[in-house]
Amino acid sequence: MLNWIENSLIKLESLVAALSLLLMLLLSMVEIITRNFFDFGFPEIEIINRNLLVVCGATGAVLATSSLRHIHVDALTPFLSKQHLLMLRVPLSLLSAVVCGIMAYYATLFCIDEWDFAPSNERWTLPFTLMYPTGFSLLSLHFLLICLRKNEP
């Protein structure tokens, strides 16, 4: 059941990453064509592309974490045996899940503050800020799923 949930999440996250990258590329092409050939542009495209870059980065981080290819800040990793690394994986993943959960909480507070204090003409970009708590929540979930996996390298 956990494997099915994790695989479904990975497929959905991969789809979101691919679609946001495709949309970012298409909008960049539209911006280049309109500015170079028609001497005008849409300022909203740059804002959307900036936010799509955040979506791509967050989903990339989530996908890297799910396959254990995330950034490791462990200084002692090269000196430890595989057995010790497997023993440390659960506590370190649990700590990472807690930190990402705290970050998701504060990112949610950030989104609420953005909604409360954003000028009315900028509110259309606020759904993009939901990627911050969503990304941290997904990272936390994947770290928890890593804790629940069997001891596989």
C-alpha positions in Angstrom: 0.0 0.0 0.0 2.8 2.4 0.9 4.6 1.6 -2.3 1.5 2.3 -4.3 1.0 5.6 -2.6 4.6 6.6 -3.1 4.6 5.5 -6.8 1.4 7.5 -7.4 2.9 10.5 -5.7 6.0 10.2 -7.8 4.0 10.0 -11.0 1.9 13.0 -10.1 5.0 15.0 -9.1 6.8 14.1 -12.3 3.7 15.2 -14.3 3.6 18.5 -12.5 7.4 19.0 -13.1 7.2 18.2 -16.8 4.1 20.3 -17.4 5.5 23.3 -15.6 8.8 23.0 -17.5 6.9 22.7 -20.8 4.7 25.7 -19.9 7.8 27.7 -18.9 9.5 27.0 -22.2 6.4 27.8 -24.3 5.8 31.1 -22.5 9.4 32.0 -22.9 9.1 31.3 -26.7 6.0 33.5 -26.8 7.8 36.3 -25.0 10.8 36.1 -27.3 8.6 36.1 -30.4 6.4 39.0 -29.3 9.3 41.2 -28.2 11.5 40.6 -31.2 8.9 40.5 -34.0 6.0 42.6 -32.7 7.8 45.0 -30.4 5.6 44.4 -27.5 5.5 41.9 -24.6 3.4 40.7 -21.8 4.9 41.6 -18.4 2.9 38.9 -16.8 4.8 36.2 -18.6 8.0 37.0 -16.8 6.2 36.8 -13.4 4.6 33.4 -14.4 7.9 32.1 -15.6 9.6 33.1 -12.3 7.0 31.2 -10.4 7.1 28.2 -12.7 10.8 28.0 -12.0 10.0 27.7 -8.3 7.5 24.9 -9.1 10.1 23.1 -11.2 12.7 23.4 -8.5 10.4 22.3 -5.7 9.1 19.3 -7.6 12.7 18.4 -8.6 13.7 18.5 -5.0 10.8 16.3 -4.0 11.6 13.8 -6.8 15.3 13.7 -5.9 14.3 13.0 -2.2 12.0 10.2 -3.2 14.8 8.4 -5.0 17.4 9.2 -2.2 19.3 11.4 -4.6 18.8 14.6 -2.6 21.7 16.7 -1.2 23.3 15.0 1.7 25.1 17.2 4.3 26.6 14.3 6.1 30.3 14.9 6.6 30.9 11.4 8.0 29.1 9.5 5.2 32.3 8.5 3.3 33.8 7.1 6.5 30.8 4.9 7.6 30.0 1.4 6.5 26.8 0.5 4.7 25.4 -1.0 7.8 26.0 2.2 9.8 24.5 4.2 7.0 21.3 2.1 7.0 21.1 2.5 10.8 21.4 6.2 10.5 19.0 6.6 7.6 15.8 6.4 9.7 16.8 9.0 12.4 18.2 11.4 9.8 15.2 11.1 7.6 12.9 11.6 10.6 14.8 14.7 11.6 14.6 16.0 8.0 10.8 15.3 7.9 10.4 17.3 11.1 12.4 20.2 9.7 10.5 20.2 6.4 7.2 20.0 8.4 8.2 23.1 10.4 9.2 24.8 7.1 5.8 23.9 5.6 4.0 25.4 8.6 5.9 28.7 8.3 5.4 28.7 4.5 1.7 28.4 5.1 1.9 31.4 7.4 3.8 33.2 4.7 1.0 32.4 2.2 -1.6 33.7 4.5 0.3 36.9 5.1 0.8 37.3 1.4 -2.9 37.0 0.8 -3.7 39.5 3.6 -1.2 42.1 2.6 -0.9 41.8 -1.2 -2.3 44.6 -3.3 -5.4 43.7 -5.2 -3.6 43.9 -8.5 -1.0 41.3 -7.5 -3.4 38.7 -6.0 -3.5 36.8 -9.2 0.0 35.5 -8.6 -0.7 34.3 -5.1 -1.8 30.7 -6.0 1.8 30.2 -7.1 3.0 30.9 -3.5 1.1 27.7 -2.5 4.0 25.8 -3.9 6.1 26.7 -0.9 4.0 24.9 1.7 3.1 22.2 -0.8 6.8 21.5 -1.6 7.9 21.4 2.0 4.9 19.1 2.9 5.7 16.7 0.1 9.4 16.7 1.1 8.3 15.9 4.7 6.0 13.1 3.4 8.8 11.6 1.3 11.2 11.7 4.2 8.6 9.9 6.3 8.1 7.3 3.6 11.9 6.8 3.6 11.6 6.0 7.3 8.9 3.4 6.6 10.8 1.7 3.8 12.5 -1.6 4.5 16.2 -1.4 5.0 17.2 -1.2 1.4 20.2 0.8 0.3 
